[in-house]
């Protein structure tokens, strides 16, 4: 589970965009790249966000040739859930929890 730490007063959140970085063959999620834009800030263009996600990927050492990036609706992503990408449908699929 992601830990969120804050201090002070933040401006009002204007938008959240979520991008899934995944293996384009298996659909396995490598990581989620989220962009939070606060009121008064400029919203980055999608190509800029994808480029930032790919730079993060480069730092991880993953094979960039096997990776794709998919924009998803951030409001529908549960931070505590596991996901995969249905490669054929280009959609995010929530995985069932394993018992135990």
CORWO-V657099 format. One record per residue. N is the residue number from 1. RES is the residue in one small letter. PHI is phi in whole degrees, 0 to 359 (999 if undefined). OMEGA is omega in radians with two decimals (none if undefined). D_FIRST is the distance of its C-alpha to the first C-alpha in whole Angstrom. Layout:
BEGIN
n | res | phi | omega | d_first
N | RES | PHI | OMEGA | D_FIRST
N | RES | PHI | OMEGA | D_FIRST
END
This chain:
BEGIN
n | res | phi | omega | d_first
1 | x | 999 | -3.14 | 0
2 | x | 286 | 3.11 | 4
3 | x | 261 | -3.13 | 6
4 | x | 246 | 3.13 | 10
5 | x | 238 | 3.10 | 13
6 | x | 222 | 3.12 | 16
7 | x | 209 | -3.12 | 20
8 | x | 80 | -3.10 | 23
9 | x | 251 | 3.11 | 24
10 | x | 264 | 3.04 | 22
11 | x | 294 | 3.13 | 25
12 | x | 295 | 3.11 | 24
13 | x | 288 | 3.14 | 22
14 | x | 268 | -3.13 | 24
15 | x | 199 | 3.04 | 22
16 | x | 228 | 3.08 | 19
17 | x | 242 | -3.11 | 19
18 | x | 235 | 3.10 | 17
19 | x | 231 | 3.12 | 18
20 | x | 259 | 3.05 | 17
21 | x | 260 | -2.98 | 18
22 | x | 217 | 3.07 | 19
23 | x | 284 | -3.03 | 22
24 | x | 287 | 3.07 | 25
25 | x | 267 | -3.05 | 26
26 | x | 263 | -3.06 | 24
27 | x | 85 | 3.12 | 21
28 | x | 295 | 3.14 | 18
29 | x | 280 | 3.08 | 16
30 | x | 273 | 3.03 | 16
31 | x | 193 | 3.06 | 13
32 | x | 258 | 3.12 | 13
33 | x | 245 | -3.11 | 15
34 | x | 250 | 3.10 | 15
35 | x | 238 | 3.11 | 18
36 | x | 254 | 3.13 | 18
37 | x | 247 | 3.13 | 22
38 | x | 266 | -3.13 | 23
39 | x | 308 | 3.13 | 27
40 | x | 93 | 3.12 | 30
41 | x | 269 | 3.12 | 28
42 | x | 276 | 3.11 | 29
43 | x | 282 | 3.12 | 27
44 | x | 293 | 3.08 | 27
45 | x | 289 | -3.12 | 28
46 | x | 305 | 3.11 | 26
47 | x | 299 | 3.09 | 28
48 | x | 294 | -3.13 | 27
49 | x | 294 | 3.12 | 23
50 | x | 297 | 3.12 | 24
51 | x | 297 | 3.11 | 25
52 | x | 296 | 3.11 | 23
53 | x | 296 | 3.13 | 20
54 | x | 292 | 3.07 | 23
55 | x | 296 | 3.09 | 23
56 | x | 297 | 3.10 | 20
57 | x | 297 | 3.13 | 20
58 | x | 303 | -3.13 | 24
59 | x | 292 | -3.11 | 22
60 | x | 279 | -3.14 | 20
61 | x | 86 | 3.13 | 23
62 | x | 290 | -3.12 | 22
63 | x | 283 | -3.07 | 25
64 | x | 298 | -3.14 | 26
65 | x | 288 | -3.12 | 29
66 | x | 265 | -2.96 | 26
67 | x | 252 | 3.01 | 24
68 | x | 227 | -3.14 | 24
69 | x | 235 | -3.10 | 22
70 | x | 234 | 3.05 | 22
71 | x | 281 | 3.13 | 21
72 | x | 230 | 3.11 | 20
73 | x | 284 | -3.07 | 19
74 | x | 300 | -3.12 | 16
75 | x | 291 | -3.09 | 17
76 | x | 260 | -3.11 | 17
77 | x | 263 | 3.09 | 13
78 | x | 266 | -3.07 | 10
79 | x | 300 | -3.11 | 7
80 | x | 268 | -3.08 | 6
81 | x | 265 | 3.02 | 9
82 | x | 257 | -3.10 | 11
83 | x | 225 | 2.92 | 14
84 | x | 218 | 3.10 | 17
85 | x | 255 | 2.99 | 20
86 | x | 283 | -3.01 | 23
87 | x | 298 | -3.12 | 25
88 | x | 295 | -3.09 | 29
89 | x | 267 | -3.08 | 27
90 | x | 53 | -3.14 | 25
91 | x | 223 | 3.14 | 23
92 | x | 276 | -3.10 | 19
93 | x | 239 | 3.10 | 18
94 | x | 283 | -3.13 | 16
95 | x | 276 | 3.08 | 16
96 | x | 288 | 3.11 | 16
97 | x | 289 | 3.08 | 14
98 | x | 280 | 3.12 | 16
99 | x | 296 | 3.06 | 18
100 | x | 114 | none | 17
END
